[in-house]
């Protein structure tokens, strides 16, 4: 929760009903609105939600292509600033040109030892940053019956580092910066396969996305608890794509099996974005698209109330 149009100092002044010390550019507004609000309790008059699209500046991992680039294009069209990062500089350069020369940074999110320095650099260069989109990820076909132990575990460890450790280190590492804001947003991209692991050929990917799903739930709850105690609102949004026509399947025997001509249930990037944007505008905490929306609804219909009860929600 945040205080609408008031910095924290002004909010405290209003709580004390003390207008004599109100100073700075908000003094006029404080004096003008104080008469309206004095009849309300301190919490009644001040609390409004920080909406999904209220952020000003987003850092998008995996922003050089696919749905990460689509996110960036939408935000730029809405007048927001974006910063993209990824592993391949040539792709980032091309994407930056499409995004009115937005800043980009080369970052392998699986290299977690590099993340603290990256966070220090990015928050120093872009103090306005108030949104993180954990989009970068890899999907690898791994089969214990066809691979030796060393090959399987090496590829699996790298997949886990990129899909789990990177997003966690970025999100938690940015919390001190986000807590200086009146509100912030963290979006974690999971997958429909994190709800139902129907793609048996990529078991580690499915497991990593299940982790993103459950971690996002608990992460959201913890930050909501902090906000209810007077802290800033830091929204945690989970986006669970179905099969979307990107290059995510590039390591499969048929890298195009997520395109519509091979998979009729797959979404184009534009179809995916249409559903996501609608959900953003509705301030949904968990977002599916196309067929994944039905899976999300089924999952929460079955287990959502159990979780809310365990988390102490009404």
N, C-alpha and C positions, 0 to 999 in steps of 0.2 A: 504494500500500500504506500502511496505517496501523498503529499500535501499539495492540493491543486493550486498552482501558480505561486506558492509560497516556498521560500527556502526554509531550512530547518530552524534558523534563528528566528525568523518571523513567526513560525509556528509556535515556538516556545513563548514568544512574547504574547501571542494571542491566548495561549493556554493560561498565562498569568493575568490576563486582562490588563496588561500594562502597555499602554501606547506611548508613554512618555519616552521610552528608550528606542522606539522604532526609528531606524535610520536607513540611509541608502536608497537605492532606486525603488524599493518596494514599499517605502513609507506611505506614499499616497494611497496605494492599493490597500495596505493594511488598515489605514484610518477609515477609508471609504467603506470597506466590507466588515469592519469590526462590529458596527452597530447591528448588522444583519445576523452575525454569528454568535453574539453574546448570549442569546437565549438558548443556545444548543450546548450539549455536553462537549468536552474537548475532543472526543473521538467522533461524535456525530458529524460535526461540521467539517472535519478535516480529511476524512479518509475517502479516497476514490481509488479504483484499480488502475494499475499501470498496464495498458493494453499491449497486445502482441506487437503491433506496428507503431508503437510510440517511440521506439528507439531512433537515434539519429545516425549512427555509424556502425556498420557491421564488418566483422572479420569473418571471412568464409574460407574454410579449409577445403582443398580440392576444388578451388574456384576457377581452375583453368579450363574446365569443360563439363559436359554432362549437366546434371541437375544443379551443381554448384554454380556454374556459369548462368544457368537459368534463374536461380535465386538472385544473383548479382544484377542481372539485366532488369529484373522486376524492381529491385530496390532503387537502382539508378533512375529508372523511369518515374519512381515516386518521389524523387528529389533527395534521397538519402545518399550518404557517402558509403562507399564500400572499399574494403581492402581484401585482396585475394592472396592466397598462398597455396603452394603445392610443391611437388617434387621436381617438375619439369619446367625449366625456365622458358623454353621456347613456347610452350603452351600458355604460360602465364603472360608472356609478352603479347601474344596474339589476342588473348582475352582482354588484356588491359586496353588495347587499342579499341576493342569493341565497347569498352566501358568508359569512354572519354578519358583515356590515359589514367585510370585509377592506379593507386600504388599497389605494388605486388612484392611478395617476399618468397624466396625459395625456402621451403621447410619440408622436411620429411617428418611427419608426425609420429612415425615409429621410432625416431631417434629421440627418446625422451630426455636424454642428457642435454640436448640443445634447447629444450623448451623454456627453462627459466630465463636464459639470456634473451631468447626470442620475445618473451612476454615483457621483459624490461625494455627492450628496444621498441616494441610496437606501442606500448602504453606511453613511452616517452615521446615518440614521434606523432602519436595520434591520441592525445589525452581525451578527445571527445568520444572515443570508442565506448559503446554501451551495448553491444550485441556480439555474441559469438555463435557461429553456426558450425558445429562439428559435422562436416559432411564427408571429409576424406575417408576413403575406405578401399579395401581390396577384397576380391572374392576369388578363391582358388579351388579348383577341383582337386580334392585329396582323397585317396583311397588306401586304406590300411592293407588291403589285399594285393595292391599293385606296386607299392612303394616300400623301400627299405626304411628302417627306423630313422636313420640320419636324415634322409631327404624329407620324410614326412614331418618330423619334429622341427627341422630348420625352417621349412615353409610355414608350418603352423605357428611357430613362435613369432615369425615376422608378421603374419596376419593378425595375431593377437596384439602385438605391439602397436600396429597401425589402427586397428579397429577398436581397441579397448584402452590401452595405456595412453595413447596420444590424446584422445578426447577427454579422458579423466584428468590428465595433467594440465591440459589447457583450461578446462572449465574451473577446476579447483585453483589453479595458479592465477586465474584472472579475478577470482572473487575479491581479493583486497582492493583491486581497482574498481570493480563494479560496485563495491560497497560505498564508494565515495559519490556515487550517483544517486539521484532520487529514485531511479528505477533502471533495470537492465533486463536483457533477455538472453537466455542460452537455449539454442535449438540443437537437439541431438538427432541425427538421422539414424534410425534403426532399420528395420525391414519387416515386411510381412512374414519373412522366414524366422524372425525372432519370436513370433507368436505360434506359428505352425511350421516346423522344419521339413517341408515337403521336398526340398531339393537335396536329395540324399548325397549327391556328388560333391557338395561343399559343406561337410559337417562342421568344420571349424568356423566358417563364416556364420552359419546358423547360430552356433553357440555364442559368438561375439555379439551378434545382434540381439539375442535374448538378454545378454548382459546389459547392453545399452538400454533396452526396454525397462528392465527391472531397476537398474541404477537410476534412470531418469525418474522413475516413480518415487524412489526414496529420496533422491536429491531434491526433487520438487517439494516433497513433504517437509524436509528439514529446512529449506529456505522459506517456505510458507510459515513455519513455526517461528522463525527469526523475524519475519515481517510482522507477524501478529504481536510480537513483543516490542515493536517500535523500530525495527530495522528497515532498511530500504527493500522495496519489492524487487526481487530477482526472479523473473518468470523462467520456468523450465518447460520447454515445448518439445515433444517427441514427434518426429515425422517418420511414418512407417511406409515407405514406398512399396508398391507391388513390382512386378517386372516392368521396367521402363526402358525404352529404346536408347540406351547409352552404350558406352564401351566397357561397362562393368564386367562383361563376360569375355573379355579379350583373351583370357588364358584357357578358355574352353576349346574343345575340338571344333565346335561351330560357334565362333564369337558373335554371330548375328542371331542366335536363337532367342534373343529377347526383343527382336523386332517383330512388327505386326505380321509381316508376310510369313514368318516362321511360328509365331505364337499369337493367335488372334486375341487372347486376353491381355496381352501386353499393352501398355499405354505409350503414346508418344510423349515426348517431353512437354509439349504444349498441353496435352490432356492432363498430364500429371500436375502441371502448374495451375491449371484452371481450378482443380479441386483443392490444391494447397492454398491458393490465394483466398478462395472462398472461406476456408477454415481459419486462416489467419484473421480475416475480417470478423469472423464470429468469435474470436478469442478462445478457440479450442486448445486445450492442453495436449491432447493426443490427436494426431492427424493421420488419417489414411487417405488413399486416393483410389478411385475405381474399385477393383476387387478387394484391395486391402482394407478399405473402409468397413466393409462387411465383416471382415475377420476381427478388426479392432472392436467393433460394436458387439460382436458375439463374445469376445474375451471379457470385456468390461461388463457385459450383461450377466455373465456367469460369475465373475470373481471380483468385480468392482466394489460391490457393497462389503464384501469380506475385507478387502484392503482398507476401505475407508474406516471401517470399524476398528481394525487393528491399529490404524494410524491416528485414531482419536478424532476423526472427522465426523461432523454431524450428517 
